[in-house]
């Protein structure tokens, strides 16, 4: 899957507890570079580790994430390496660019849970194989649990096409049609799908749209895959 491209900033809302607030305050008050121990419980090292992990989960390069967050690649590299303490505004910008709650960036420091809220139409636009004119992906959130990566997307087809891309990847995929109508192929079978229909399947079997019957087409897509192959 090619690197994503961020074209819109999500408006995310996170409810920060007092403990998380103290972590952010500590990071915002410190501005000098530091030499870190290998222990990831160290605040700056843990933030850097989590930023890198979230970036790699989206297949973003350092330069693409830095551009999306409005900072230099050098500064982002220092943050990921844990050699500087990011300001509160930098943490917020990174969280929005990664489409995650700001609390996610502290998860490696001391465990925690998270939730991602995305307002209507404010998902992070992603470039994937098959993306192009009239075909786009909006990320609605992603996360790791153990060795599993879960990704959620709003997929939109707004124009008819005579050329279609077949996809093949490890893991499982599910999608639900919100509007429009299409014929979708999985392996040797084709499914004519309309609003309210869904499909759940193994991703390692070739699959993809075969015909757009009625556009625009909108669907929710969820992909679960091993992190080693994400």
C-alpha positions as CSV (number, residue, x, y, z in Angstrom):
1,X,0.0,0.0,0.0
2,X,1.5,3.3,-1.0
3,X,2.2,6.1,1.5
4,X,-1.0,8.1,2.5
5,X,-1.4,11.8,1.8
6,X,-3.1,14.0,4.2
7,X,-5.3,16.6,2.6
8,X,-7.7,17.6,5.4
9,X,-7.2,18.0,9.1
10,X,-9.6,16.1,11.4
11,X,-11.3,18.0,14.2
12,X,-10.6,15.5,17.0
13,X,-11.9,15.9,20.6
14,X,-10.1,14.1,23.5
15,X,-11.1,14.1,27.1
16,X,-7.8,14.5,28.9
17,X,-7.6,13.2,32.5
18,X,-5.6,15.0,35.1
19,X,-2.8,12.5,34.9
20,X,-2.5,12.9,31.1
21,X,-2.6,16.6,31.6
22,X,0.4,16.5,33.9
23,X,2.3,14.5,31.2
24,X,1.5,17.1,28.6
25,X,2.5,19.9,30.9
26,X,5.8,18.3,31.6
27,X,6.5,17.9,27.9
28,X,5.5,21.5,27.2
29,X,7.6,23.0,29.9
30,X,10.9,21.3,28.9
31,X,12.6,22.6,25.7
32,X,16.2,21.3,25.8
33,X,17.4,18.2,24.1
34,X,18.1,15.3,26.4
35,X,20.0,12.1,26.4
36,X,17.5,9.3,26.9
37,X,17.8,5.9,28.5
38,X,16.5,2.9,26.5
39,X,13.7,2.6,29.0
40,X,10.5,3.6,27.2
41,X,8.9,4.8,30.4
42,X,10.9,7.9,29.9
43,X,8.3,10.5,28.8
44,X,10.1,11.9,25.7
45,X,11.3,8.5,24.5
46,X,7.8,7.1,24.9
47,X,6.2,9.9,23.0
48,X,8.7,9.5,20.2
49,X,8.1,5.8,20.1
50,X,4.3,6.2,19.8
51,X,4.5,8.9,17.2
52,X,6.7,6.6,15.0
53,X,4.5,3.6,15.6
54,X,1.4,5.6,14.6
55,X,3.1,7.1,11.6
56,X,4.3,3.7,10.3
57,X,0.9,2.2,10.8
58,X,-0.3,4.7,8.2
59,X,2.7,4.1,6.0
60,X,3.5,7.8,6.2
61,X,7.0,9.1,5.6
62,X,8.6,11.5,8.1
63,X,8.4,14.3,5.6
64,X,4.7,13.7,4.9
65,X,3.7,13.7,8.5
66,X,5.9,16.7,9.3
67,X,4.2,18.6,6.5
68,X,0.7,17.6,7.7
69,X,1.6,18.7,11.3
70,X,3.2,22.0,10.1
71,X,6.7,21.3,11.4
72,X,10.1,20.6,10.0
73,X,11.3,17.0,9.2
74,X,14.3,17.7,11.5
75,X,12.0,18.5,14.5
76,X,9.8,15.5,13.8
77,X,12.9,13.3,13.7
78,X,14.1,14.6,17.0
79,X,10.7,14.0,18.5
80,X,10.6,10.4,17.3
81,X,14.1,9.8,18.5
82,X,13.2,11.2,21.9
83,X,15.9,13.8,21.9
84,X,13.6,16.8,22.4
85,X,10.5,17.6,24.4
86,X,7.7,18.6,22.1
87,X,5.5,21.6,22.9
88,X,1.8,21.2,23.6
89,X,1.0,22.7,20.3
90,X,3.3,20.3,18.5
91,X,1.6,17.3,20.3
92,X,-1.8,18.6,19.3
93,X,-0.7,19.0,15.6
94,X,0.8,15.5,15.5
95,X,-2.3,14.0,17.0
96,X,-4.6,15.7,14.5
97,X,-2.3,14.8,11.6
98,X,-2.3,11.1,12.7
99,X,-6.1,11.2,13.3
100,X,-5.8,10.0,16.9
101,X,-6.6,11.4,20.3
102,X,-3.6,13.3,21.9
103,X,-3.7,10.7,24.8
104,X,-2.6,8.0,22.3
105,X,0.9,9.6,22.2
106,X,1.3,8.8,25.9
107,X,0.1,5.2,25.7
108,X,3.7,3.7,25.7
109,X,4.6,5.8,28.8
110,X,1.9,4.3,31.0
111,X,-0.9,2.2,29.5
112,X,-4.3,3.7,28.8
113,X,-7.4,3.5,26.6
114,X,-8.4,5.7,23.7
115,X,-11.3,6.8,21.5
116,X,-11.3,8.6,18.2
117,X,-14.0,11.0,17.3
118,X,-14.2,12.2,13.7
119,X,-16.8,14.8,12.7
120,X,-18.9,14.2,9.5
121,X,-16.8,14.8,6.4
122,X,-13.6,15.5,8.4
123,X,-11.7,12.2,8.0
124,X,-8.1,12.0,6.9
125,X,-7.9,11.6,3.2
126,X,-5.5,8.7,2.3
127,X,-3.8,7.7,-1.0
128,X,-4.0,4.0,-1.6
129,X,-3.5,1.8,-4.6
130,X,-6.5,2.4,-6.7
131,X,-7.1,5.9,-5.5
132,X,-7.6,8.5,-8.1
133,X,-10.1,10.7,-9.8
134,X,-13.5,10.0,-8.3
135,X,-12.2,7.4,-5.8
136,X,-11.0,8.3,-2.3
137,X,-10.4,6.9,1.1
138,X,-11.1,8.8,4.4
139,X,-9.5,7.3,7.4
140,X,-11.8,7.2,10.4
141,X,-9.2,5.8,12.8
142,X,-6.8,3.0,13.3
143,X,-5.2,1.2,16.3
144,X,-3.0,-1.7,17.4
145,X,-4.0,-4.5,19.8
146,X,-1.2,-7.0,20.2
147,X,-0.1,-8.1,16.8
148,X,-3.3,-6.9,15.0
149,X,-3.8,-3.6,13.2
150,X,-7.4,-2.4,12.7
151,X,-8.1,0.3,10.1
152,X,-11.4,2.0,9.4
153,X,-12.3,4.0,6.3
154,X,-15.1,5.8,4.5
155,X,-14.6,4.8,0.8
156,X,-16.3,7.0,-1.8
157,X,-16.7,6.4,-5.6
158,X,-18.0,9.5,-7.3
159,X,-17.5,8.8,-11.0
160,X,-18.0,5.8,-13.3
161,X,-14.9,3.9,-14.4
162,X,-14.0,1.3,-17.0
163,X,-10.8,0.3,-15.2
164,X,-10.7,-1.3,-11.8
165,X,-7.9,-2.4,-9.4
166,X,-7.8,-5.8,-7.7
167,X,-6.6,-5.8,-4.1
168,X,-4.9,-8.6,-2.2
169,X,-3.5,-8.3,1.4
170,X,-3.2,-10.4,4.6
171,X,-6.0,-10.3,7.1
172,X,-9.8,-9.8,7.1
173,X,-12.0,-7.1,5.5
174,X,-15.5,-5.9,6.0
175,X,-17.5,-3.3,4.3
176,X,-21.1,-1.9,4.5
177,X,-22.8,0.0,1.7
178,X,-24.2,3.4,2.8
179,X,-25.4,4.5,-0.7
180,X,-25.2,3.8,-4.4
181,X,-24.8,0.4,-6.1
182,X,-21.9,-1.6,-7.5
183,X,-20.8,-5.1,-8.4
184,X,-18.0,-6.3,-6.2
185,X,-15.8,-9.3,-7.0
186,X,-14.1,-11.6,-4.4
187,X,-12.2,-14.5,-5.9
188,X,-14.4,-16.1,-8.6
189,X,-17.7,-14.7,-7.2
190,X,-19.4,-11.4,-7.9
191,X,-21.9,-9.6,-5.6
192,X,-24.3,-6.9,-6.7
193,X,-24.5,-4.7,-3.7
194,X,-26.7,-1.7,-2.8
195,X,-27.5,0.4,0.3
196,X,-27.7,-1.8,3.4
197,X,-25.7,-4.7,2.0
198,X,-22.4,-5.9,3.5
199,X,-19.5,-8.2,2.7
200,X,-17.0,-9.9,5.0
201,X,-14.1,-11.8,3.5
202,X,-10.4,-13.0,3.6
203,X,-8.2,-10.2,2.2
204,X,-5.6,-12.6,0.7
205,X,-8.1,-13.6,-2.1
206,X,-8.1,-11.1,-5.0
207,X,-11.0,-8.6,-4.6
208,X,-12.2,-5.3,-5.8
209,X,-15.0,-3.4,-7.6
210,X,-16.1,-4.9,-10.9
211,X,-18.8,-2.4,-12.0
212,X,-20.3,0.8,-10.7
213,X,-24.0,0.5,-11.3
214,X,-25.1,3.8,-9.5
215,X,-22.8,6.5,-8.3
216,X,-22.0,8.1,-6.0
217,X,-21.2,5.0,-3.9
218,X,-20.3,5.3,-0.2
219,X,-19.2,2.5,2.1
220,X,-17.6,1.9,5.5
221,X,-14.6,-0.4,5.2
222,X,-12.8,-2.1,8.2
223,X,-9.5,-4.0,7.6
224,X,-7.8,-6.2,10.3
225,X,-4.3,-7.3,9.5
226,X,-1.1,-8.6,11.2
227,X,1.1,-5.7,12.2
228,X,4.1,-7.4,10.6
229,X,2.4,-7.1,7.2
230,X,0.6,-3.8,7.7
